[in-house]
């Protein structure tokens, strides 16, 4: 049965896309293109599930909030 995961994607200063899956501890990957990133993130999720098994927490994605602070 397919499971869905929220993926946070950021772009680093060198232009690489970095993906993190908050629901799976330590599940991260990076790539130069979004197409490659999506392939790699699916592979990373599959590997994390192999290691953690089906006992992963089922958290509901609540969102991302930008916060402004004076520096």
C-alpha positions as CSV (number, residue, x, y, z in Angstrom):
1,X,0.0,0.0,0.0
2,X,1.5,3.3,-1.0
3,X,2.4,5.9,1.7
4,X,2.8,9.6,1.2
5,X,5.5,11.7,2.8
6,X,6.0,15.5,3.0
7,X,9.3,16.6,1.5
8,X,11.0,19.9,2.3
9,X,13.1,21.1,-0.6
10,X,15.6,23.9,-0.3
11,X,18.4,25.3,-2.6
12,X,21.9,25.7,-1.2
13,X,24.3,28.5,-2.1
14,X,26.1,26.2,-4.7
15,X,22.8,25.6,-6.6
16,X,22.1,22.1,-5.3
17,X,18.6,21.1,-4.3
18,X,18.4,19.5,-0.9
19,X,15.4,17.4,0.2
20,X,14.5,16.4,3.7
21,X,11.7,14.1,4.9
22,X,10.8,15.2,8.4
23,X,8.8,12.1,9.1
24,X,11.8,9.9,8.6
25,X,14.8,10.8,10.8
26,X,18.0,11.2,8.8
27,X,16.2,11.0,5.5
28,X,18.0,13.6,3.3
29,X,19.4,13.7,-0.3
30,X,20.6,16.3,-2.8
31,X,20.9,16.8,-6.5
32,X,21.7,19.4,-9.1
33,X,18.2,19.2,-10.8
34,X,14.7,18.8,-9.4
35,X,14.1,15.8,-11.6
36,X,17.1,13.9,-10.2
37,X,16.2,15.1,-6.7
38,X,12.8,13.5,-6.9
39,X,14.3,10.2,-8.0
40,X,16.8,10.3,-5.2
41,X,14.3,11.2,-2.5
42,X,12.1,8.3,-3.5
43,X,15.2,6.0,-3.2
44,X,16.1,7.6,0.2
45,X,12.6,7.1,1.5
46,X,12.6,3.4,0.5
47,X,16.0,2.9,2.2
48,X,14.8,4.7,5.4
49,X,11.7,2.5,5.5
50,X,13.9,-0.6,5.1
51,X,16.0,0.4,8.1
52,X,13.1,1.7,10.3
53,X,10.5,-0.8,9.1
54,X,6.9,0.0,9.2
55,X,7.2,1.5,12.7
56,X,7.8,5.0,11.6
57,X,5.7,7.7,13.2
58,X,2.8,9.0,11.2
59,X,3.0,12.8,11.7
60,X,0.7,15.1,9.9
61,X,2.5,17.9,8.0
62,X,1.5,21.2,9.5
63,X,3.4,23.6,7.3
64,X,6.4,25.9,7.1
65,X,6.5,29.3,8.6
66,X,9.0,32.1,7.8
67,X,10.0,34.2,10.9
68,X,11.6,37.6,10.7
69,X,14.1,38.7,13.4
70,X,16.2,41.8,13.8
71,X,20.0,41.0,13.6
